Amino acid sequence: MGSVVVKLDRLQALLVDLEQLGIPDLPAVRVALAVGLFRGGSASAGFAARVAGKPLA
């Protein structure tokens, strides 16, 4: 089940549990998401590592 965030009748965010989507290679998706967030400046290296499920080193 997901959640929707609406502000002034405009969709702001859709929160989805990735594990419930049935993605065949979820670890690869988590790494790609983490890299994208880090490269885009939206996440620190530590947070990106946690998203990816990898050690910071």
N, CA, C and O atoms as a GROMACS GRO file, in nm:
protein
  228
    1MET      N    1   0.084  -0.118   0.000
    1MET     CA    2   0.000   0.000   0.000
    1MET      C    3   0.088   0.124   0.000
    1MET      O    4   0.194   0.124   0.063
    2GLY      N    5   0.047   0.224  -0.067
    2GLY     CA    6   0.124   0.347  -0.077
    2GLY      C    7   0.050   0.463  -0.013
    2GLY      O    8  -0.064   0.450   0.031
    3SER      N    9   0.116   0.575  -0.010
    3SER     CA   10   0.058   0.697   0.044
    3SER      C   11   0.074   0.808  -0.059
    3SER      O   12   0.170   0.810  -0.136
    4VAL      N   13  -0.019   0.900  -0.058
    4VAL     CA   14  -0.017   1.013  -0.150
    4VAL      C   15  -0.007   1.141  -0.067
    4VAL      O   16  -0.077   1.156   0.033
    5VAL      N   17   0.080   1.232  -0.111
    5VAL     CA   18   0.094   1.361  -0.045
    5VAL      C   19   0.042   1.467  -0.143
    5VAL      O   20   0.092   1.480  -0.255
    6VAL      N   21  -0.059   1.541  -0.098
    6VAL     CA   22  -0.122   1.644  -0.182
    6VAL      C   23  -0.110   1.778  -0.111
    6VAL      O   24  -0.132   1.788   0.009
    7LYS      N   25  -0.077   1.882  -0.188
    7LYS     CA   26  -0.070   2.018  -0.135
    7LYS      C   27  -0.143   2.109  -0.232
    7LYS      O   28  -0.110   2.114  -0.350
    8LEU      N   29  -0.243   2.179  -0.181
    8LEU     CA   30  -0.324   2.269  -0.264
    8LEU      C   31  -0.380   2.196  -0.387
    8LEU      O   32  -0.374   2.248  -0.498
    9ASP      N   33  -0.433   2.078  -0.364
    9ASP     CA   34  -0.495   1.994  -0.468
    9ASP      C   35  -0.399   1.951  -0.578
    9ASP      O   36  -0.442   1.915  -0.687
   10ARG      N   37  -0.268   1.956  -0.550
   10ARG     CA   38  -0.168   1.910  -0.646
   10ARG      C   39  -0.089   1.795  -0.585
   10ARG      O   40  -0.047   1.802  -0.470
   11LEU      N   41  -0.070   1.690  -0.662
   11LEU     CA   42   0.009   1.576  -0.617
   11LEU      C   43   0.153   1.620  -0.594
   11LEU      O   44   0.217   1.674  -0.684
   12GLN      N   45   0.204   1.595  -0.474
   12GLN     CA   46   0.341   1.632  -0.440
   12GLN      C   47   0.432   1.510  -0.434
   12GLN      O   48   0.549   1.518  -0.470
   13ALA      N   49   0.378   1.396  -0.390
   13ALA     CA   50   0.460   1.277  -0.375
   13ALA      C   51   0.372   1.154  -0.370
   13ALA      O   52   0.256   1.158  -0.329
   14LEU      N   53   0.430   1.044  -0.413
   14LEU     CA   54   0.367   0.913  -0.404
   14LEU      C   55   0.467   0.822  -0.335
   14LEU      O   56   0.575   0.795  -0.389
   15LEU      N   57   0.431   0.774  -0.218
   15LEU     CA   58   0.520   0.688  -0.140
   15LEU      C   59   0.480   0.542  -0.162
   15LEU      O   60   0.366   0.503  -0.138
   16VAL      N   61   0.576   0.463  -0.206
   16VAL     CA   62   0.550   0.323  -0.238
   16VAL      C   63   0.656   0.236  -0.171
   16VAL      O   64   0.774   0.268  -0.175
   17ASP      N   65   0.614   0.127  -0.111
   17ASP     CA   66   0.707   0.030  -0.053
   17ASP      C   67   0.766  -0.052  -0.167
   17ASP      O   68   0.696  -0.133  -0.228
   18LEU      N   69   0.893  -0.031  -0.196
   18LEU     CA   70   0.957  -0.098  -0.309
   18LEU      C   71   0.950  -0.249  -0.299
   18LEU      O   72   0.940  -0.318  -0.401
   19GLU      N   73   0.954  -0.302  -0.178
   19GLU     CA   74   0.952  -0.447  -0.161
   19GLU      C   75   0.817  -0.508  -0.202
   19GLU      O   76   0.810  -0.626  -0.234
   20GLN      N   77   0.712  -0.429  -0.200
   20GLN     CA   78   0.579  -0.481  -0.236
   20GLN      C   79   0.551  -0.472  -0.386
   20GLN      O   80   0.447  -0.519  -0.431
   21LEU      N   81   0.641  -0.411  -0.462
   21LEU     CA   82   0.619  -0.396  -0.605
   21LEU      C   83   0.653  -0.522  -0.684
   21LEU      O   84   0.613  -0.535  -0.800
   22GLY      N   85   0.724  -0.614  -0.623
   22GLY     CA   86   0.760  -0.738  -0.693
   22GLY      C   87   0.868  -0.718  -0.798
   22GLY      O   88   0.870  -0.789  -0.898
   23ILE      N   89   0.956  -0.624  -0.777
   23ILE     CA   90   1.065  -0.598  -0.871
   23ILE      C   91   1.163  -0.715  -0.863
   23ILE      O   92   1.208  -0.751  -0.755
   24PRO      N   93   1.198  -0.774  -0.978
   24PRO     CA   94   1.284  -0.893  -0.977
   24PRO      C   95   1.425  -0.867  -0.923
   24PRO      O   96   1.480  -0.955  -0.857
   25ASP      N   97   1.485  -0.751  -0.948
   25ASP     CA   98   1.620  -0.722  -0.901
   25ASP      C   99   1.619  -0.597  -0.814
   25ASP      O  100   1.679  -0.496  -0.849
   26LEU      N  101   1.550  -0.606  -0.703
   26LEU     CA  102   1.535  -0.492  -0.613
   26LEU      C  103   1.669  -0.436  -0.564
   26LEU      O  104   1.682  -0.313  -0.556
   27PRO      N  105   1.768  -0.517  -0.533
   27PRO     CA  106   1.896  -0.459  -0.491
   27PRO      C  107   1.957  -0.366  -0.597
   27PRO      O  108   2.014  -0.263  -0.563
   28ALA      N  109   1.946  -0.401  -0.724
   28ALA     CA  110   1.999  -0.316  -0.831
   28ALA      C  111   1.920  -0.186  -0.841
   28ALA      O  112   1.978  -0.081  -0.869
   29VAL      N  113   1.791  -0.192  -0.819
   29VAL     CA  114   1.707  -0.072  -0.822
   29VAL      C  115   1.745   0.020  -0.706
   29VAL      O  116   1.752   0.142  -0.724
   30ARG      N  117   1.769  -0.037  -0.589
   30ARG     CA  118   1.808   0.043  -0.473
   30ARG      C  119   1.942   0.113  -0.497
   30ARG      O  120   1.958   0.230  -0.460
   31VAL      N  121   2.038   0.043  -0.559
   31VAL     CA  122   2.168   0.102  -0.590
   31VAL      C  123   2.150   0.216  -0.691
   31VAL      O  124   2.206   0.324  -0.673
   32ALA      N  125   2.072   0.192  -0.795
   32ALA     CA  126   2.050   0.296  -0.897
   32ALA      C  127   1.982   0.418  -0.837
   32ALA      O  128   2.018   0.532  -0.870
   33LEU      N  129   1.885   0.397  -0.750
   33LEU     CA  130   1.818   0.509  -0.683
   33LEU      C  131   1.916   0.586  -0.596
   33LEU      O  132   1.918   0.709  -0.598
   34ALA      N  133   1.998   0.515  -0.521
   34ALA     CA  134   2.096   0.578  -0.434
   34ALA      C  135   2.196   0.661  -0.514
   34ALA      O  136   2.228   0.773  -0.476
   35VAL      N  137   2.244   0.606  -0.623
   35VAL     CA  138   2.341   0.679  -0.707
   35VAL      C  139   2.276   0.806  -0.764
   35VAL      O  140   2.337   0.912  -0.766
   36GLY      N  141   2.153   0.792  -0.811
   36GLY     CA  142   2.083   0.908  -0.866
   36GLY      C  143   2.062   1.017  -0.763
   36GLY      O  144   2.081   1.135  -0.792
   37LEU      N  145   2.023   0.979  -0.643
   37LEU     CA  146   2.002   1.077  -0.536
   37LEU      C  147   2.133   1.146  -0.499
   37LEU      O  148   2.136   1.267  -0.478
   38PHE      N  149   2.242   1.067  -0.490
   38PHE     CA  150   2.372   1.124  -0.454
   38PHE      C  151   2.424   1.216  -0.563
   38PHE      O  152   2.467   1.328  -0.535
   39ARG      N  153   2.420   1.171  -0.686
   39ARG     CA  154   2.470   1.254  -0.798
   39ARG      C  155   2.389   1.383  -0.814
   39ARG      O  156   2.443   1.487  -0.851
   40GLY      N  157   2.260   1.374  -0.786
   40GLY     CA  158   2.174   1.492  -0.799
   40GLY      C  159   2.184   1.587  -0.681
   40GLY      O  160   2.122   1.694  -0.681
   41GLY      N  161   2.261   1.549  -0.579
   41GLY     CA  162   2.278   1.634  -0.463
   41GLY      C  163   2.166   1.627  -0.362
   41GLY      O  164   2.158   1.710  -0.271
   42SER      N  165   2.077   1.528  -0.378
   42SER     CA  166   1.965   1.516  -0.286
   42SER      C  167   1.994   1.428  -0.166
   42SER      O  168   1.914   1.420  -0.073
   43ALA      N  169   2.109   1.360  -0.167
   43ALA     CA  170   2.143   1.269  -0.058
   43ALA      C  171   2.293   1.273  -0.032
   43ALA      O  172   2.374   1.290  -0.123
   44SER      N  173   2.327   1.259   0.094
   44SER     CA  174   2.468   1.248   0.131
   44SER      C  175   2.518   1.109   0.094
   44SER      O  176   2.439   1.020   0.062
   45ALA      N  177   2.648   1.091   0.096
   45ALA     CA  178   2.706   0.960   0.066
   45ALA      C  179   2.658   0.855   0.167
   45ALA      O  180   2.630   0.742   0.130
   46GLY      N  181   2.649   0.894   0.293
   46GLY     CA  182   2.603   0.801   0.396
   46GLY      C  183   2.459   0.758   0.375
   46GLY      O  184   2.427   0.639   0.386
   47PHE      N  185   2.373   0.854   0.344
   47PHE     CA  186   2.232   0.820   0.321
   47PHE      C  187   2.218   0.733   0.196
   47PHE      O  188   2.142   0.637   0.195
   48ALA      N  189   2.293   0.768   0.091
   48ALA     CA  190   2.288   0.689  -0.032
   48ALA      C  191   2.333   0.546  -0.005
   48ALA      O  192   2.275   0.451  -0.058
   49ALA      N  193   2.435   0.530   0.075
   49ALA     CA  194   2.482   0.395   0.110
   49ALA      C  195   2.374   0.317   0.182
   49ALA      O  196   2.354   0.198   0.155
   50ARG      N  197   2.304   0.381   0.273
   50ARG     CA  198   2.195   0.313   0.345
   50ARG      C  199   2.082   0.275   0.250
   50ARG      O  200   2.028   0.166   0.260
   51VAL      N  201   2.046   0.365   0.158
   51VAL     CA  202   1.942   0.335   0.060
   51VAL      C  203   1.982   0.214  -0.024
   51VAL      O  204   1.900   0.127  -0.052
   52ALA      N  205   2.110   0.210  -0.062
   52ALA     CA  206   2.160   0.101  -0.146
   52ALA      C  207   2.181  -0.028  -0.067
   52ALA      O  208   2.197  -0.135  -0.125
   53GLY      N  209   2.180  -0.017   0.066
   53GLY     CA  210   2.205  -0.136   0.148
   53GLY      C  211   2.351  -0.178   0.142
   53GLY      O  212   2.383  -0.296   0.152
   54LYS      N  213   2.439  -0.079   0.125
   54LYS     CA  214   2.582  -0.104   0.113
   54LYS      C  215   2.657  -0.030   0.224
   54LYS      O  216   2.607   0.069   0.277
   55PRO      N  217   2.778  -0.078   0.259
   55PRO     CA  218   2.859  -0.003   0.354
   55PRO      C  219   2.911   0.125   0.290
   55PRO      O  220   2.929   0.130   0.169
   56LEU      N  221   2.934   0.226   0.369
   56LEU     CA  222   2.980   0.354   0.317
   56LEU      C  223   3.116   0.342   0.248
   56LEU      O  224   3.140   0.407   0.147
   57ALA      N  225   3.202   0.261   0.303
   57ALA     CA  226   3.336   0.244   0.243
   57ALA      C  227   3.323   0.191   0.102
   57ALA      O  228   3.423   0.169   0.034
   0.00000   0.00000   0.00000
